[in-house]
């Protein structure tokens, strides 16, 4: 399994360049090859940032760090919840829970690619 991690940023900093620290953000992970590949056409439509808020982009930085703003999270949540494998994969269910927590708290999420 090639893991891709997702966590919640407690306090986003405008000028900070984020680095790889999944434990700091209490990340959950999913299998990149199983899910990200299947969702790619939908993911590339999501407004995101690569490595810092100074780099607006779309989709996920497959081999880097993505910041997912609160306004994008409902669309991301829809992608995750519409995948029927959510009923069989505890990691996917954990990601759905993490997204819901970020939405409820109006927080950015962080994604660490492979």
Buried (B, 14 or more C-beta within 10 A) or exposed (E): EEBBBBBBBEEBEEEBEBEEEBEEBEBBBBBBEBBBEEBEEBBEEBEBBBBBBEBEBEBBBBEBBBBBBBEBBEBBBEBBBEBEBBEEBEBBBBBBEBBBBBBEEEBBBBBBBE
